[in-house]
Every structure is written in C-alpha cells, then in structure tokens.
Amino acid sequence: MIGPEHMKSLIVLAALLMSFVSPIPAQEESASPAAEKKSYPEVPKEYEVGEGTVSPDGRFAILYPVRNEDSNEDPGLPNLLVRLKPYAVLQEIEPGDGVTWKGGRGAADAKWNGNDWVAVWHHRKWGDEDLVVYQIANDKIIREEKIWPDVVKYFDRDWQRRYLKKYPKEKDSYTFRADNPDVVTFEFKDHKLSLNIFAENRPNLAPGPQWSAELHGIWDLDKAKFDKVDFKPGEISIRKPEE
C-alpha cells in the first residue's frame, strides 16, 4: 500500500511530466501555417501570385494585379505568366472583358500538364472562355496554340444556321457556361486536351426562344488541331414567362 509521502511524490512527478508534454502540440500547431506560407520577393508589388496556378516544380505561375479594397477600381494591369525566380515575364495574357484581379470576372486561370505545357483561360460570369495553350522550354514560350477560335466557330455556325435564321430579330449573342461541378471543362490527357463546352442564349432563364449546344472534343497538342469533335445542337424551344 502506497503511503501519503509516496503518493505526494507521484503527484509532483506526474505534474512535471505534464508540463513538458503539453506544450509540444501547441508548438507544432503554431509553426504549421508559417511553414506553409510562401513569399515571392521578386514579384512586383503591384501583383500577387495565384497559388492555384503555380507549376508542379514551383517555377512558373500566373500573376494577378493586387486589388484595391478601398476604391475597388480595376488597376488596368494584365495577368502575367511568369517565372518566379529569377523573376521574368514569359507572356502577357491577352485581356478579355472584366477585371483581372484574383477571383475577378475576367481574370485568367491555368492548368498544368507537367512543367512544360499550360492551359490558360479567362473566367466569365457563367463560364470559361479564351482558351490558349503555351509550351515552355528553356524558360521561354516556344509554342502558342489558340484553341478558342476553333471552338467558337462550331457554335457560331450552329447559332447562325439554326437560331438567327429562324429568329432574326432576336439578340445576336449567346453565353458559354461552365457551372456544372460534375463536368471538367478542360483536362490534359498526355499530349492531348479534352474539352467539354456548353453554351446557351438565355442562361438567366429569361423567357423567349431558347437555343443551346455543346461540344466534346480532343485537341492534339502536337498537331495543334482537333483530333476529334462531337458537336451536339440542343433543341430550340420557347421558354414561357413565369406566371
């Protein structure tokens, strides 16, 4: 049986052990965010790095103009494809409509295939547009494949022939959509890029004639052209106003 003196000694010993053990998780927890945080001292102060656009080897990325939260005005600077260290601009991304800051409607985004191929496009209100692919070698752009004009011509042809021919007085525009989380719009598969593109003329569910179409294709990066295209026109119908 343990006497009072021995019991007191055991309690003191346990308390000492707890004092050494308990701080360890707190130290690891506080150190973790600091370890994950990255800095890019060579990037101009007017820009910030899109962490989701960094290449697998960490050498390249898309830059976004820093947003002025007070004025919320577009700084008018383009997105850039850059080498992070030593810093160098590889390509100024051709701007589209909208703003170019991170998360803005009109900002560029990127998806990598290894470290030498990158697909770049612009986010819009309803979907993604202006797809272009760059090939990088020796820290330079050696090839540019503008895929989007080839995509658009399929939709334009169907839009003109099926819709505007029937409804010539309707608004002459349609919208690309990419709001289905179950569908991957752009995806690299070895030296090819698969595309799943959807478009319609009334994404806001407004009443009137409804046109839609979709394209599923495989772009060959080596040949710089479509290897396969499955274009599917949708049914033209009339959407009635809600009562």
Disulfide bonds with the S-S distance in Angstrom:
none
